């Protein structure tokens, strides 16, 4: 009887040791923000350098627009973020998108990744 308990105890220890060293694969490690599933709406290259008319065709009218000197600040409501687009002249005087940024929709939340923001696209308009 004592031998059976030792064998059972030894087998239990081996089984527990195997469980503690077994690695369960659940998918790829996430090093940063997850990539959206499905089609990507926009990429940074789709907007960089574009003029105001092209930006309006791609994004519609901004939720906020402020012109200061030769600069044009625009803010767009996207699905999960706010997209900030700043247009100003380059060294040859051509006005285009020179800066892009993503901001949180709610003050105090962490700023989202720009690529993630662009990928989701503008917020859907409510049907009235």
N, C-alpha and C positions, 0 to 999 in steps of 0.2 A: 504494500500500500504506500509506504514511504517512497519507494522508487517511482511509482506512478505519479505521485505528487511532484517529485523532483522533475520528472520528464515533462509533466504538464506545465510546471512553473518555468522550466527552461524554454519550452516552446512558446509560452506566453511572453517571456522576456524578448525572445527573438522576434516575435510578431510585433511587439511594441517598438522595438528598436527599428524594425523595417518601416513602420508607420512614421516614425519621427524623422527618418531620413528620406522618405519618399517625397519627391517634388511633384506637385500637381500643376500641370500646365493649363492655364485658363485663357491664354491668348497672349498677344504681344504686350510687352511692358509699355506703359504710357509715360513718355518722357516729358511731354508738354501737352498743349491743348489737343483734344482729339480732332481728327479731320471729319468734316461733315460727310454724311452719306449722300449719294446721289450726285446730281449735276451741280457744278460750281457756278454761281451766278456771275461773279467778276473776280478778276485778279488785279493786283496793283498795276501791272503793265497795261491793262485795259484803260486805265485812267491817266497815268502819268503823261504829262505834256499835252493832254487834250485841251481844246478850247472850251469855253463856256457852253456853246451851242451843242457840242458833242456830249458833254457831261449831262446837260438837260435831256438830251435824247435817251441816254442810258439810264438816268436816275429819276427823271421827272423834276418837278419843282422842289427846291430845298424847303425844309421846314423853317429855316432861318437863313437869311442872307444879309451880310454886312459888308459894305464897301468902305475901305479906308485907304485913302490915297490911290495908289495903283493896284492895291491888293483887293481880292474878292474872297471873303470868308463865307463858306456855305456849310450848312449842317443838314444831314439827311437822316430820317428815321428809318433804321433797318430793323430786321426781325428781332435780333438779340442785342443790338448795340446802336450807337449813334455814329455815323460816319462823318468825319470832318474833312472837307476838301478846301484847300487854299490855292487860289490861282493868282499868279502875278507874273509880270514880264520877265523874260530871260534877257541875256546880254544883248540880243538883237531886237528887243522890244516886243517879241511875240508873247501874248498872254496865254498861259496854259496852267495846267495842274502842276504845281511844284511840290506840294506837301499833302500827304494823306495821313489820317490818324483815326483811331477808333476810340470811342469813349463809352463808358457805362451808361445805360439808360437811366439808372437810378443813382443819384448823388451818393457818394461814399462807397459804392461797390468798386471792385477792382476793374481796371481798364481791360477790355477784352483784346485778344490777339487780332491784329488788323486783317490778316488773311482769313481768319474765321469769320470776321464781320463781313467782309466782302463776299465770301462764299455763300452766305445765307441770303443776301439780297435785301432790297427795300421791304419795309413792312407792307403787308397787304392792306389795302384801303377797305374800310367798312362799307358794306352795301347798305344804302339808305332808301 
